[in-house]
């Protein structure tokens, strides 16, 4: 979906994704993830919509919703 073909292009580390977030979406997305992971009760959903840069520079919308 994002155009990366190997781990050389898109390493298997968290920063690979966070570094490709649109600047306006970066902090809200990371904050939502931290809140979700940090909630030991499991009541904080990870419901986010954000833009990622593809390898070719175009934008990709990603949606994550707890159901």
PDB file of N, CA, C, O and CB in Angstrom:
ATOM      1  N   UNK A   1       0.812  -1.205   0.000  1.00  0.00           N
ATOM      2  CA  UNK A   1       0.000   0.000   0.000  1.00  0.00           C
ATOM      3  C   UNK A   1       0.853   1.266   0.000  1.00  0.00           C
ATOM      4  O   UNK A   1       0.484   2.281  -0.590  1.00  0.00           O
ATOM      5  CB  UNK A   1      -0.922   0.000   1.198  1.00  0.00           C
ATOM      6  N   UNK A   2       1.992   1.185   0.668  1.00  0.00           N
ATOM      7  CA  UNK A   2       2.831   2.371   0.766  1.00  0.00           C
ATOM      8  C   UNK A   2       3.978   2.376  -0.240  1.00  0.00           C
ATOM      9  O   UNK A   2       4.667   3.387  -0.375  1.00  0.00           O
ATOM     10  CB  UNK A   2       3.384   2.484   2.155  1.00  0.00           C
ATOM     11  N   UNK A   3       4.195   1.279  -0.942  1.00  0.00           N
ATOM     12  CA  UNK A   3       5.200   1.234  -1.990  1.00  0.00           C
ATOM     13  C   UNK A   3       6.574   0.756  -1.559  1.00  0.00           C
ATOM     14  O   UNK A   3       7.495   0.704  -2.374  1.00  0.00           O
ATOM     15  CB  UNK A   3       5.331   2.559  -2.573  1.00  0.00           C
ATOM     16  N   UNK A   4       6.723   0.410  -0.307  1.00  0.00           N
ATOM     17  CA  UNK A   4       8.017  -0.088   0.161  1.00  0.00           C
ATOM     18  C   UNK A   4       8.074  -1.586  -0.098  1.00  0.00           C
ATOM     19  O   UNK A   4       7.117  -2.310   0.180  1.00  0.00           O
ATOM     20  CB  UNK A   4       8.237   0.229   1.680  1.00  0.00           C
ATOM     21  N   UNK A   5       9.194  -2.045  -0.628  1.00  0.00           N
ATOM     22  CA  UNK A   5       9.287  -3.429  -1.060  1.00  0.00           C
ATOM     23  C   UNK A   5      10.117  -4.316  -0.137  1.00  0.00           C
ATOM     24  O   UNK A   5      10.002  -5.540  -0.193  1.00  0.00           O
ATOM     25  CB  UNK A   5       9.858  -3.476  -2.426  1.00  0.00           C
ATOM     26  N   UNK A   6      10.935  -3.726   0.695  1.00  0.00           N
ATOM     27  CA  UNK A   6      11.781  -4.544   1.552  1.00  0.00           C
ATOM     28  C   UNK A   6      12.042  -3.819   2.869  1.00  0.00           C
ATOM     29  O   UNK A   6      11.728  -2.639   3.023  1.00  0.00           O
ATOM     30  CB  UNK A   6      13.109  -4.882   0.845  1.00  0.00           C
ATOM     31  N   UNK A   7      12.617  -4.544   3.797  1.00  0.00           N
ATOM     32  CA  UNK A   7      12.953  -3.942   5.079  1.00  0.00           C
ATOM     33  C   UNK A   7      14.063  -2.899   4.926  1.00  0.00           C
ATOM     34  O   UNK A   7      14.234  -2.046   5.797  1.00  0.00           O
ATOM     35  CB  UNK A   7      13.377  -5.024   6.075  1.00  0.00           C
ATOM     36  N   UNK A   8      14.807  -2.960   3.838  1.00  0.00           N
ATOM     37  CA  UNK A   8      15.807  -1.927   3.576  1.00  0.00           C
ATOM     38  C   UNK A   8      15.127  -0.581   3.334  1.00  0.00           C
ATOM     39  O   UNK A   8      15.673   0.461   3.696  1.00  0.00           O
ATOM     40  CB  UNK A   8      16.682  -2.313   2.364  1.00  0.00           C
ATOM     41  N   UNK A   9      13.931  -0.595   2.721  1.00  0.00           N
ATOM     42  CA  UNK A   9      13.153   0.626   2.465  1.00  0.00           C
ATOM     43  C   UNK A   9      12.341   1.062   3.687  1.00  0.00           C
ATOM     44  O   UNK A   9      12.183   2.257   3.938  1.00  0.00           O
ATOM     45  CB  UNK A   9      12.215   0.408   1.279  1.00  0.00           C
ATOM     46  N   UNK A  10      11.837   0.103   4.433  1.00  0.00           N
ATOM     47  CA  UNK A  10      10.923   0.375   5.545  1.00  0.00           C
ATOM     48  C   UNK A  10      11.292  -0.578   6.678  1.00  0.00           C
ATOM     49  O   UNK A  10      10.758  -1.683   6.778  1.00  0.00           O
ATOM     50  CB  UNK A  10       9.407   0.201   5.116  1.00  0.00           C
ATOM     51  N   UNK A  11      12.211  -0.132   7.525  1.00  0.00           N
ATOM     52  CA  UNK A  11      12.711  -0.993   8.597  1.00  0.00           C
ATOM     53  C   UNK A  11      11.606  -1.382   9.565  1.00  0.00           C
ATOM     54  O   UNK A  11      10.616  -0.666   9.718  1.00  0.00           O
ATOM     55  CB  UNK A  11      13.834  -0.298   9.350  1.00  0.00           C
ATOM     56  N   UNK A  12      11.782  -2.506  10.207  1.00  0.00           N
ATOM     57  CA  UNK A  12      10.801  -3.043  11.141  1.00  0.00           C
ATOM     58  C   UNK A  12      10.999  -2.434  12.536  1.00  0.00           C
ATOM     59  O   UNK A  12      11.282  -3.137  13.505  1.00  0.00           O
ATOM     60  CB  UNK A  12      10.905  -4.581  11.204  1.00  0.00           C
ATOM     61  N   UNK A  13      10.841  -1.109  12.605  1.00  0.00           N
ATOM     62  CA  UNK A  13      10.937  -0.359  13.866  1.00  0.00           C
ATOM     63  C   UNK A  13       9.824   0.686  13.876  1.00  0.00           C
ATOM     64  O   UNK A  13       9.344   1.112  12.826  1.00  0.00           O
ATOM     65  CB  UNK A  13      12.356   0.322  14.031  1.00  0.00           C
ATOM     66  N   UNK A  14       9.423   1.089  15.080  1.00  0.00           N
ATOM     67  CA  UNK A  14       8.308   2.030  15.222  1.00  0.00           C
ATOM     68  C   UNK A  14       8.556   3.344  14.485  1.00  0.00           C
ATOM     69  O   UNK A  14       7.623   3.930  13.935  1.00  0.00           O
ATOM     70  CB  UNK A  14       8.054   2.314  16.692  1.00  0.00           C
ATOM     71  N   UNK A  15       9.785   3.805  14.469  1.00  0.00           N
ATOM     72  CA  UNK A  15      10.084   5.078  13.837  1.00  0.00           C
ATOM     73  C   UNK A  15       9.840   5.068  12.324  1.00  0.00           C
ATOM     74  O   UNK A  15       9.620   6.120  11.723  1.00  0.00           O
ATOM     75  CB  UNK A  15      11.510   5.453  14.116  1.00  0.00           C
ATOM     76  N   UNK A  16       9.880   3.895  11.718  1.00  0.00           N
ATOM     77  CA  UNK A  16       9.613   3.824  10.280  1.00  0.00           C
ATOM     78  C   UNK A  16       8.234   4.371   9.974  1.00  0.00           C
ATOM     79  O   UNK A  16       8.058   5.095   8.993  1.00  0.00           O
ATOM     80  CB  UNK A  16       9.736   2.379   9.770  1.00  0.00           C
ATOM     81  N   UNK A  17       7.261   4.038  10.794  1.00  0.00           N
ATOM     82  CA  UNK A  17       5.906   4.522  10.578  1.00  0.00           C
ATOM     83  C   UNK A  17       5.754   5.957  11.079  1.00  0.00           C
ATOM     84  O   UNK A  17       5.209   6.803  10.369  1.00  0.00           O
ATOM     85  CB  UNK A  17       4.895   3.606  11.275  1.00  0.00           C
ATOM     86  N   UNK A  18       6.222   6.236  12.271  1.00  0.00           N
ATOM     87  CA  UNK A  18       6.012   7.574  12.836  1.00  0.00           C
ATOM     88  C   UNK A  18       6.738   8.651  12.031  1.00  0.00           C
ATOM     89  O   UNK A  18       6.258   9.782  11.953  1.00  0.00           O
ATOM     90  CB  UNK A  18       6.483   7.610  14.290  1.00  0.00           C
ATOM     91  N   UNK A  19       7.874   8.326  11.437  1.00  0.00           N
ATOM     92  CA  UNK A  19       8.600   9.304  10.626  1.00  0.00           C
ATOM     93  C   UNK A  19       7.891   9.608   9.307  1.00  0.00           C
ATOM     94  O   UNK A  19       8.205  10.601   8.652  1.00  0.00           O
ATOM     95  CB  UNK A  19      10.003   8.802  10.345  1.00  0.00           C
ATOM     96  N   UNK A  20       6.956   8.777   8.921  1.00  0.00           N
ATOM     97  CA  UNK A  20       6.225   8.983   7.672  1.00  0.00           C
ATOM     98  C   UNK A  20       4.832   9.572   7.895  1.00  0.00           C
ATOM     99  O   UNK A  20       4.068   9.738   6.944  1.00  0.00           O
ATOM    100  CB  UNK A  20       6.107   7.673   6.925  1.00  0.00           C
ATOM    101  N   UNK A  21       4.502   9.885   9.146  1.00  0.00           N
ATOM    102  CA  UNK A  21       3.220  10.521   9.439  1.00  0.00           C
ATOM    103  C   UNK A  21       3.222  11.966   8.956  1.00  0.00           C
ATOM    104  O   UNK A  21       4.239  12.656   9.031  1.00  0.00           O
ATOM    105  CB  UNK A  21       2.917  10.461  10.948  1.00  0.00           C
ATOM    106  N   UNK A  22       2.084  12.412   8.466  1.00  0.00           N
ATOM    107  CA  UNK A  22       1.926  13.817   8.103  1.00  0.00           C
ATOM    108  C   UNK A  22       2.157  14.650   9.368  1.00  0.00           C
ATOM    109  O   UNK A  22       1.685  14.262  10.437  1.00  0.00           O
ATOM    110  CB  UNK A  22       0.499  14.098   7.478  1.00  0.00           C
ATOM    111  N   UNK A  23       2.866  15.782   9.283  1.00  0.00           N
ATOM    112  CA  UNK A  23       3.182  16.569  10.474  1.00  0.00           C
ATOM    113  C   UNK A  23       1.964  16.952  11.324  1.00  0.00           C
ATOM    114  O   UNK A  23       2.059  16.987  12.550  1.00  0.00           O
ATOM    115  CB  UNK A  23       3.897  17.811  10.063  1.00  0.00           C
ATOM    116  N   UNK A  24       0.831  17.238  10.690  1.00  0.00           N
ATOM    117  CA  UNK A  24      -0.372  17.605  11.450  1.00  0.00           C
ATOM    118  C   UNK A  24      -0.966  16.419  12.196  1.00  0.00           C
ATOM    119  O   UNK A  24      -1.697  16.606  13.168  1.00  0.00           O
ATOM    120  CB  UNK A  24      -1.419  18.194  10.520  1.00  0.00           C
ATOM    121  N   UNK A  25      -0.664  15.214  11.757  1.00  0.00           N
ATOM    122  CA  UNK A  25      -1.248  14.007  12.356  1.00  0.00           C
ATOM    123  C   UNK A  25      -0.321  13.316  13.347  1.00  0.00           C
ATOM    124  O   UNK A  25      -0.758  12.442  14.096  1.00  0.00           O
ATOM    125  CB  UNK A  25      -1.626  13.035  11.274  1.00  0.00           C
ATOM    126  N   UNK A  26       0.954  13.696  13.362  1.00  0.00           N
ATOM    127  CA  UNK A  26       1.951  12.959  14.131  1.00  0.00           C
ATOM    128  C   UNK A  26       1.640  12.920  15.631  1.00  0.00           C
ATOM    129  O   UNK A  26       1.487  11.836  16.194  1.00  0.00           O
ATOM    130  CB  UNK A  26       3.313  13.573  13.913  1.00  0.00           C
ATOM    131  N   UNK A  27       1.544  14.062  16.275  1.00  0.00           N
ATOM    132  CA  UNK A  27       1.341  14.071  17.726  1.00  0.00           C
ATOM    133  C   UNK A  27      -0.014  13.485  18.139  1.00  0.00           C
ATOM    134  O   UNK A  27      -0.059  12.699  19.085  1.00  0.00           O
ATOM    135  CB  UNK A  27       1.460  15.489  18.249  1.00  0.00           C
ATOM    136  N   UNK A  28      -1.121  13.837  17.467  1.00  0.00           N
ATOM    137  CA  UNK A  28      -2.388  13.207  17.858  1.00  0.00           C
ATOM    138  C   UNK A  28      -2.360  11.681  17.715  1.00  0.00           C
ATOM    139  O   UNK A  28      -2.913  10.970  18.554  1.00  0.00           O
ATOM    140  CB  UNK A  28      -3.523  13.774  17.021  1.00  0.00           C
ATOM    141  N   UNK A  29      -1.723  11.182  16.666  1.00  0.00           N
ATOM    142  CA  UNK A  29      -1.649   9.736  16.446  1.00  0.00           C
ATOM    143  C   UNK A  29      -0.778   9.062  17.504  1.00  0.00           C
ATOM    144  O   UNK A  29      -1.162   8.037  18.067  1.00  0.00           O
ATOM    145  CB  UNK A  29      -1.101   9.437  15.045  1.00  0.00           C
ATOM    146  N   UNK A  30       0.392   9.637  17.773  1.00  0.00           N
ATOM    147  CA  UNK A  30       1.279   9.061  18.787  1.00  0.00           C
ATOM    148  C   UNK A  30       0.683   9.158  20.182  1.00  0.00           C
ATOM    149  O   UNK A  30       0.841   8.239  20.985  1.00  0.00           O
ATOM    150  CB  UNK A  30       2.630   9.754  18.757  1.00  0.00           C
ATOM    151  N   UNK A  31       0.002  10.257  20.482  1.00  0.00           N
ATOM    152  CA  UNK A  31      -0.649  10.401  21.786  1.00  0.00           C
ATOM    153  C   UNK A  31      -1.773   9.383  21.964  1.00  0.00           C
ATOM    154  O   UNK A  31      -1.932   8.812  23.043  1.00  0.00           O
ATOM    155  CB  UNK A  31      -1.200  11.821  21.950  1.00  0.00           C
ATOM    156  N   UNK A  32      -2.551   9.158  20.908  1.00  0.00           N
ATOM    157  CA  UNK A  32      -3.633   8.165  20.985  1.00  0.00           C
ATOM    158  C   UNK A  32      -3.054   6.766  21.192  1.00  0.00           C
ATOM    159  O   UNK A  32      -3.606   5.973  21.954  1.00  0.00           O
ATOM    160  CB  UNK A  32      -4.504   8.200  19.698  1.00  0.00           C
ATOM    161  N   UNK A  33      -1.957   6.464  20.525  1.00  0.00           N
ATOM    162  CA  UNK A  33      -1.316   5.165  20.685  1.00  0.00           C
ATOM    163  C   UNK A  33      -0.787   4.990  22.109  1.00  0.00           C
ATOM    164  O   UNK A  33      -0.982   3.939  22.719  1.00  0.00           O
ATOM    165  CB  UNK A  33      -0.178   5.003  19.671  1.00  0.00           C
ATOM    166  N   UNK A  34      -0.118   6.016  22.636  1.00  0.00           N
ATOM    167  CA  UNK A  34       0.423   5.957  23.998  1.00  0.00           C
ATOM    168  C   UNK A  34      -0.700   5.787  25.024  1.00  0.00           C
ATOM    169  O   UNK A  34      -0.561   5.020  25.976  1.00  0.00           O
ATOM    170  CB  UNK A  34       1.240   7.229  24.309  1.00  0.00           C
ATOM    171  N   UNK A  35      -1.800   6.495  24.833  1.00  0.00           N
ATOM    172  CA  UNK A  35      -2.933   6.374  25.753  1.00  0.00           C
ATOM    173  C   UNK A  35      -3.524   4.969  25.695  1.00  0.00           C
ATOM    174  O   UNK A  35      -3.862   4.394  26.729  1.00  0.00           O
ATOM    175  CB  UNK A  35      -4.013   7.421  25.420  1.00  0.00           C
ATOM    176  N   UNK A  36      -3.647   4.424  24.508  1.00  0.00           N
ATOM    177  CA  UNK A  36      -4.199   3.076  24.325  1.00  0.00           C
ATOM    178  C   UNK A  36      -3.302   2.023  24.986  1.00  0.00           C
ATOM    179  O   UNK A  36      -3.781   1.164  25.727  1.00  0.00           O
ATOM    180  CB  UNK A  36      -4.366   2.764  22.821  1.00  0.00           C
ATOM    181  N   UNK A  37      -2.015   2.100  24.709  1.00  0.00           N
ATOM    182  CA  UNK A  37      -1.064   1.130  25.266  1.00  0.00           C
ATOM    183  C   UNK A  37      -0.940   1.288  26.779  1.00  0.00           C
ATOM    184  O   UNK A  37      -0.793   0.300  27.498  1.00  0.00           O
ATOM    185  CB  UNK A  37       0.315   1.292  24.608  1.00  0.00           C
ATOM    186  N   UNK A  38      -0.999   2.522  27.258  1.00  0.00           N
ATOM    187  CA  UNK A  38      -0.821   2.790  28.680  1.00  0.00           C
ATOM    188  C   UNK A  38      -2.023   2.489  29.550  1.00  0.00           C
ATOM    189  O   UNK A  38      -1.903   2.454  30.774  1.00  0.00           O
ATOM    190  CB  UNK A  38      -0.455   4.191  28.860  1.00  0.00           C
ATOM    191  N   UNK A  39      -3.176   2.274  28.947  1.00  0.00           N
ATOM    192  CA  UNK A  39      -4.394   2.012  29.722  1.00  0.00           C
ATOM    193  C   UNK A  39      -4.474   0.530  30.065  1.00  0.00           C
ATOM    194  O   UNK A  39      -4.839  -0.290  29.223  1.00  0.00           O
ATOM    195  CB  UNK A  39      -5.659   2.457  28.937  1.00  0.00           C
ATOM    196  N   UNK A  40      -4.137   0.196  31.287  1.00  0.00           N
ATOM    197  CA  UNK A  40      -4.145  -1.208  31.734  1.00  0.00           C
ATOM    198  C   UNK A  40      -5.551  -1.792  31.815  1.00  0.00           C
ATOM    199  O   UNK A  40      -5.713  -3.011  31.876  1.00  0.00           O
ATOM    200  CB  UNK A  40      -3.477  -1.324  33.092  1.00  0.00           C
ATOM    201  N   UNK A  41      -6.574  -0.927  31.815  1.00  0.00           N
ATOM    202  CA  UNK A  41      -7.953  -1.417  31.878  1.00  0.00           C
ATOM    203  C   UNK A  41      -8.463  -1.858  30.512  1.00  0.00           C
ATOM    204  O   UNK A  41      -9.438  -2.603  30.423  1.00  0.00           O
ATOM    205  CB  UNK A  41      -8.868  -0.339  32.444  1.00  0.00           C
ATOM    206  N   UNK A  42      -7.806  -1.402  29.446  1.00  0.00           N
ATOM    207  CA  UNK A  42      -8.250  -1.742  28.099  1.00  0.00           C
ATOM    208  C   UNK A  42      -9.438  -0.928  27.635  1.00  0.00           C
ATOM    209  O   UNK A  42     -10.081  -1.287  26.648  1.00  0.00           O
ATOM    210  CB  UNK A  42      -8.591  -3.189  28.031  1.00  0.00           C
ATOM    211  N   UNK A  43      -9.744   0.150  28.317  1.00  0.00           N
ATOM    212  CA  UNK A  43     -10.925   0.962  27.979  1.00  0.00           C
ATOM    213  C   UNK A  43     -10.625   2.123  27.036  1.00  0.00           C
ATOM    214  O   UNK A  43     -11.543   2.773  26.536  1.00  0.00           O
ATOM    215  CB  UNK A  43     -11.541   1.504  29.239  1.00  0.00           C
ATOM    216  N   UNK A  44      -9.361   2.380  26.797  1.00  0.00           N
ATOM    217  CA  UNK A  44      -9.018   3.486  25.899  1.00  0.00           C
ATOM    218  C   UNK A  44      -8.797   2.927  24.503  1.00  0.00           C
ATOM    219  O   UNK A  44      -7.813   2.230  24.256  1.00  0.00           O
ATOM    220  CB  UNK A  44      -7.752   4.253  26.399  1.00  0.00           C
ATOM    221  N   UNK A  45      -9.713   3.234  23.591  1.00  0.00           N
ATOM    222  CA  UNK A  45      -9.578   2.682  22.238  1.00  0.00           C
ATOM    223  C   UNK A  45      -8.472   3.372  21.456  1.00  0.00           C
ATOM    224  O   UNK A  45      -8.049   4.477  21.793  1.00  0.00           O
ATOM    225  CB  UNK A  45     -10.896   2.806  21.482  1.00  0.00           C
ATOM    226  N   UNK A  46      -8.024   2.715  20.430  1.00  0.00           N
ATOM    227  CA  UNK A  46      -7.092   3.317  19.479  1.00  0.00           C
ATOM    228  C   UNK A  46      -7.892   3.574  18.212  1.00  0.00           C
ATOM    229  O   UNK A  46      -7.816   2.814  17.246  1.00  0.00           O
ATOM    230  CB  UNK A  46      -5.827   2.389  19.204  1.00  0.00           C
ATOM    231  N   UNK A  47      -8.655   4.648  18.232  1.00  0.00           N
ATOM    232  CA  UNK A  47      -9.490   5.044  17.103  1.00  0.00           C
ATOM    233  C   UNK A  47      -8.856   6.272  16.473  1.00  0.00           C
ATOM    234  O   UNK A  47      -9.018   7.385  16.974  1.00  0.00           O
ATOM    235  CB  UNK A  47     -10.970   5.328  17.546  1.00  0.00           C
ATOM    236  N   UNK A  48      -8.151   6.080  15.401  1.00  0.00           N
ATOM    237  CA  UNK A  48      -7.432   7.189  14.775  1.00  0.00           C
ATOM    238  C   UNK A  48      -7.551   7.155  13.260  1.00  0.00           C
ATOM    239  O   UNK A  48      -7.783   6.113  12.647  1.00  0.00           O
ATOM    240  CB  UNK A  48      -5.968   7.159  15.177  1.00  0.00           C
ATOM    241  N   UNK A  49      -7.385   8.324  12.689  1.00  0.00           N
ATOM    242  CA  UNK A  49      -7.332   8.488  11.239  1.00  0.00           C
ATOM    243  C   UNK A  49      -6.135   9.390  10.990  1.00  0.00           C
ATOM    244  O   UNK A  49      -6.043  10.471  11.571  1.00  0.00           O
ATOM    245  CB  UNK A  49      -8.686   9.097  10.637  1.00  0.00           C
ATOM    246  N   UNK A  50      -5.223   8.960  10.137  1.00  0.00           N
ATOM    247  CA  UNK A  50      -4.034   9.763   9.888  1.00  0.00           C
ATOM    248  C   UNK A  50      -3.514   9.529   8.481  1.00  0.00           C
ATOM    249  O   UNK A  50      -3.907   8.586   7.794  1.00  0.00           O
ATOM    250  CB  UNK A  50      -2.947   9.447  10.914  1.00  0.00           C
ATOM    251  N   UNK A  51      -2.620  10.415   8.078  1.00  0.00           N
ATOM    252  CA  UNK A  51      -2.022  10.343   6.747  1.00  0.00           C
ATOM    253  C   UNK A  51      -0.572   9.893   6.868  1.00  0.00           C
ATOM    254  O   UNK A  51       0.171  10.341   7.741  1.00  0.00           O
ATOM    255  CB  UNK A  51      -2.113  11.711   6.022  1.00  0.00           C
ATOM    256  N   UNK A  52      -0.197   8.997   5.965  1.00  0.00           N
ATOM    257  CA  UNK A  52       1.192   8.535   5.867  1.00  0.00           C
ATOM    258  C   UNK A  52       1.719   8.876   4.481  1.00  0.00           C
ATOM    259  O   UNK A  52       0.979   8.865   3.497  1.00  0.00           O
ATOM    260  CB  UNK A  52       1.303   6.996   6.143  1.00  0.00           C
ATOM    261  N   UNK A  53       2.999   9.175   4.421  1.00  0.00           N
ATOM    262  CA  UNK A  53       3.639   9.387   3.127  1.00  0.00           C
ATOM    263  C   UNK A  53       4.039   8.044   2.533  1.00  0.00           C
ATOM    264  O   UNK A  53       4.673   7.223   3.195  1.00  0.00           O
ATOM    265  CB  UNK A  53       4.872  10.312   3.264  1.00  0.00           C
ATOM    266  N   UNK A  54       3.663   7.831   1.283  1.00  0.00           N
ATOM    267  CA  UNK A  54       4.110   6.650   0.548  1.00  0.00           C
ATOM    268  C   UNK A  54       5.541   6.869   0.074  1.00  0.00           C
ATOM    269  O   UNK A  54       6.075   7.975   0.157  1.00  0.00           O
ATOM    270  CB  UNK A  54       3.170   6.350  -0.656  1.00  0.00           C
ATOM    271  N   UNK A  55       6.145   5.809  -0.419  1.00  0.00           N
ATOM    272  CA  UNK A  55       7.507   5.888  -0.928  1.00  0.00           C
ATOM    273  C   UNK A  55       7.623   6.927  -2.039  1.00  0.00           C
ATOM    274  O   UNK A  55       8.638   7.617  -2.132  1.00  0.00           O
ATOM    275  CB  UNK A  55       7.961   4.525  -1.436  1.00  0.00           C
ATOM    276  N   UNK A  56       6.598   7.049  -2.884  1.00  0.00           N
ATOM    277  CA  UNK A  56       6.634   8.000  -4.005  1.00  0.00           C
ATOM    278  C   UNK A  56       6.277   9.429  -3.592  1.00  0.00           C
ATOM    279  O   UNK A  56       6.243  10.325  -4.435  1.00  0.00           O
ATOM    280  CB  UNK A  56       5.685   7.544  -5.093  1.00  0.00           C
ATOM    281  N   UNK A  57       6.009   9.649  -2.291  1.00  0.00           N
ATOM    282  CA  UNK A  57       5.709  10.988  -1.786  1.00  0.00           C
ATOM    283  C   UNK A  57       4.238  11.320  -1.696  1.00  0.00           C
ATOM    284  O   UNK A  57       3.879  12.324  -1.081  1.00  0.00           O
ATOM    285  CB  UNK A  57       6.361  11.986  -2.636  1.00  0.00           C
ATOM    286  N   UNK A  58       3.368  10.509  -2.293  1.00  0.00           N
ATOM    287  CA  UNK A  58       1.935  10.768  -2.199  1.00  0.00           C
ATOM    288  C   UNK A  58       1.429  10.392  -0.799  1.00  0.00           C
ATOM    289  O   UNK A  58       2.135   9.752  -0.020  1.00  0.00           O
ATOM    290  CB  UNK A  58       1.163   9.978  -3.294  1.00  0.00           C
ATOM    291  N   UNK A  59       0.208  10.798  -0.504  1.00  0.00           N
ATOM    292  CA  UNK A  59      -0.368  10.557   0.817  1.00  0.00           C
ATOM    293  C   UNK A  59      -1.288   9.334   0.806  1.00  0.00           C
ATOM    294  O   UNK A  59      -1.936   9.032  -0.197  1.00  0.00           O
ATOM    295  CB  UNK A  59      -1.139  11.794   1.292  1.00  0.00           C
ATOM    296  N   UNK A  60      -1.327   8.650   1.930  1.00  0.00           N
ATOM    297  CA  UNK A  60      -2.195   7.484   2.130  1.00  0.00           C
ATOM    298  C   UNK A  60      -2.939   7.710   3.430  1.00  0.00           C
ATOM    299  O   UNK A  60      -2.319   7.979   4.459  1.00  0.00           O
ATOM    300  CB  UNK A  60      -1.377   6.128   2.161  1.00  0.00           C
ATOM    301  N   UNK A  61      -4.264   7.606   3.401  1.00  0.00           N
ATOM    302  CA  UNK A  61      -5.068   7.720   4.625  1.00  0.00           C
ATOM    303  C   UNK A  61      -5.171   6.354   5.283  1.00  0.00           C
ATOM    304  O   UNK A  61      -5.486   5.363   4.624  1.00  0.00           O
ATOM    305  CB  UNK A  61      -6.486   8.289   4.319  1.00  0.00           C
ATOM    306  N   UNK A  62      -4.906   6.303   6.575  1.00  0.00           N
ATOM    307  CA  UNK A  62      -5.031   5.070   7.356  1.00  0.00           C
ATOM    308  C   UNK A  62      -6.074   5.289   8.437  1.00  0.00           C
ATOM    309  O   UNK A  62      -6.152   6.365   9.031  1.00  0.00           O
ATOM    310  CB  UNK A  62      -3.662   4.646   7.979  1.00  0.00           C
ATOM    311  N   UNK A  63      -6.872   4.264   8.688  1.00  0.00           N
ATOM    312  CA  UNK A  63      -7.916   4.329   9.702  1.00  0.00           C
ATOM    313  C   UNK A  63      -7.776   3.118  10.617  1.00  0.00           C
ATOM    314  O   UNK A  63      -7.630   1.993  10.139  1.00  0.00           O
ATOM    315  CB  UNK A  63      -9.334   4.381   9.053  1.00  0.00           C
ATOM    316  N   UNK A  64      -7.820   3.337  11.904  1.00  0.00           N
ATOM    317  CA  UNK A  64      -7.822   2.261  12.879  1.00  0.00           C
ATOM    318  C   UNK A  64      -8.927   2.499  13.861  1.00  0.00           C
ATOM    319  O   UNK A  64      -8.970   3.547  14.506  1.00  0.00           O
ATOM    320  CB  UNK A  64      -6.475   2.147  13.595  1.00  0.00           C
ATOM    321  N   UNK A  65      -9.829   1.543  13.992  1.00  0.00           N
ATOM    322  CA  UNK A  65     -10.944   1.657  14.909  1.00  0.00           C
ATOM    323  C   UNK A  65     -11.096   0.376  15.695  1.00  0.00           C
ATOM    324  O   UNK A  65     -11.029  -0.719  15.136  1.00  0.00           O
ATOM    325  CB  UNK A  65     -12.232   1.986  14.163  1.00  0.00           C
ATOM    326  N   UNK A  66     -11.301   0.511  16.989  1.00  0.00           N
ATOM    327  CA  UNK A  66     -11.633  -0.657  17.809  1.00  0.00           C
ATOM    328  C   UNK A  66     -13.099  -0.966  17.605  1.00  0.00           C
ATOM    329  O   UNK A  66     -13.939  -0.067  17.603  1.00  0.00           O
ATOM    330  CB  UNK A  66     -11.315  -0.413  19.323  1.00  0.00           C
ATOM    331  N   UNK A  67     -13.400  -2.223  17.435  1.00  0.00           N
ATOM    332  CA  UNK A  67     -14.792  -2.646  17.290  1.00  0.00           C
ATOM    333  C   UNK A  67     -15.169  -3.593  18.397  1.00  0.00           C
ATOM    334  O   UNK A  67     -16.306  -4.063  18.447  1.00  0.00           O
ATOM    335  CB  UNK A  67     -15.025  -3.305  15.934  1.00  0.00           C
TER     336      UNK A  67
END
